[in-house]
Amino acid sequence: MEIWICNQEQVHSMSANIKDRPYAHISITSYKMGTWPITFYGKNCIGSLLLRLDDVDEKDNNSTPITDAQGKVVYAFVESVRSGIDIFLINCEAGISRSAGIASAIAYLLYGDDMTFTSKTGILSHPNRTVFWSIIRAAMSYNKTWKN
């Protein structure tokens, strides 16, 4: 399975790269943006998960990071679709941090390497480690990894 990250502007153009391959999609936006994540359903979309979380490490009066409950939702979603897809498409606003955090966690659980994903932004990604660890903790709570 390939893991791709991109930004909100690129997500719809990804359909040309996906072609007829089955995929799943996770879209992330922040509370600050005041918008909902992008829903991207192509003909081969097996499932889509929409998340709202800020790109921060700690909660403060103005920001809300990923919660452990959201980490469990991401883990459960990946678990439910991973056997039926070729591509995991993950986007956030810039395609650099939150999407890379989710991609890193999926890659780590699948392949034991947290950098086994492809950035379609052309920008070096910097995975949000709070996002990463939230999903890893979810996997640990189920005492499970997906390593092949």
C-alpha positions in Angstrom: 0.0 0.0 0.0 1.2 3.5 -0.9 0.7 6.4 1.5 0.5 9.8 -0.1 0.2 13.2 1.6 -0.9 16.4 -0.1 -2.4 19.8 0.7 -6.0 21.0 0.3 -5.3 22.6 -3.1 -3.9 19.4 -4.5 -6.3 16.8 -3.2 -8.8 16.9 -6.1 -6.0 16.7 -8.7 -4.8 13.5 -7.1 -7.6 11.6 -8.9 -5.5 11.7 -12.1 -2.7 9.9 -10.3 -5.0 7.4 -8.5 -6.7 6.3 -11.8 -8.6 3.1 -11.2 -6.8 2.0 -8.0 -8.8 1.6 -4.8 -8.0 4.2 -2.1 -9.0 5.7 1.2 -8.9 9.3 2.2 -8.3 11.2 5.4 -8.9 15.0 5.3 -7.8 17.3 8.1 -8.6 20.9 8.8 -8.1 23.1 11.9 -10.6 24.7 14.2 -9.0 28.1 13.4 -9.8 27.8 9.7 -13.5 27.6 10.4 -14.0 25.2 7.4 -14.7 21.5 7.3 -12.3 19.1 5.8 -12.5 18.3 2.1 -14.7 15.4 1.2 -13.1 13.6 -1.7 -15.0 10.7 -3.0 -13.9 9.3 -6.4 -15.3 6.2 -7.9 -12.7 4.0 -6.3 -12.8 5.5 -2.8 -13.3 2.8 -0.2 -13.8 5.2 2.6 -13.2 8.8 3.8 -12.5 10.2 7.3 -12.9 13.9 8.1 -11.0 15.3 11.1 -10.7 18.7 12.8 -7.6 19.4 14.8 -5.0 22.2 15.1 -1.4 21.8 14.2 -0.1 22.1 17.8 1.4 19.9 20.4 -0.5 21.1 23.4 -3.9 22.5 24.1 -4.2 26.1 25.0 -7.0 28.7 24.9 -6.7 29.1 21.2 -5.7 25.7 19.9 -6.8 22.1 20.0 -4.4 19.3 19.2 -5.3 15.7 18.3 -6.9 13.8 21.1 -6.4 10.2 22.0 -10.0 9.6 21.0 -9.3 11.0 17.6 -6.1 8.8 17.4 -8.3 5.8 18.1 -10.8 6.9 15.3 -7.9 7.2 12.8 -6.5 3.8 13.9 -9.9 2.1 13.6 -10.5 3.7 10.2 -7.2 2.5 8.8 -7.8 -0.9 10.2 -11.2 -1.1 8.5 -10.0 -0.1 5.0 -6.3 -1.1 4.7 -6.8 -4.6 3.3 -8.9 -3.2 0.4 -6.9 -0.3 -0.8 -3.7 0.4 -2.9 -3.4 4.1 -1.8 -3.9 6.0 1.4 -4.4 9.7 0.5 -4.1 12.1 3.5 -4.4 15.8 3.3 -4.3 18.8 5.6 -4.2 22.5 4.7 -0.5 22.6 3.8 0.3 18.9 3.5 3.3 19.2 5.7 2.7 18.4 9.4 -0.6 16.8 10.5 -1.1 14.7 7.3 2.6 13.7 7.6 2.0 12.8 11.3 -0.8 10.4 10.3 1.2 9.0 7.4 4.2 8.4 9.6 2.2 6.5 12.1 0.5 4.3 9.4 4.0 3.7 7.8 5.5 2.8 11.2 2.7 0.4 12.0 2.8 -1.2 8.6 6.5 -1.2 7.7 8.4 -0.4 10.9 9.7 2.8 9.2 7.9 6.1 9.9 9.1 7.8 6.8 7.7 5.3 4.2 5.3 7.7 2.6 5.3 10.0 -0.4 4.7 13.7 -0.2 3.0 15.1 -3.2 3.5 18.7 -2.1 7.1 19.0 -3.2 7.9 20.4 0.2 9.8 18.6 2.9 7.3 17.2 5.4 7.7 17.6 9.2 5.4 15.1 10.9 3.5 16.4 13.9 4.8 14.1 16.6 1.7 14.6 18.8 -0.5 13.3 15.9 2.0 10.4 15.4 2.0 9.3 19.0 -1.7 9.6 19.4 -2.2 6.9 16.7 0.7 4.8 18.0 -0.9 4.9 21.5 -4.2 3.8 19.9 -2.4 0.8 18.3 -0.8 -0.1 21.6 -4.1 0.0 23.4 -5.3 -2.7 21.0 -1.9 -4.4 21.4 -1.6 -4.5 17.6 0.6 -3.4 14.7 0.1 -4.1 11.0 3.6 -5.1 10.1 3.6 -7.5 7.1 
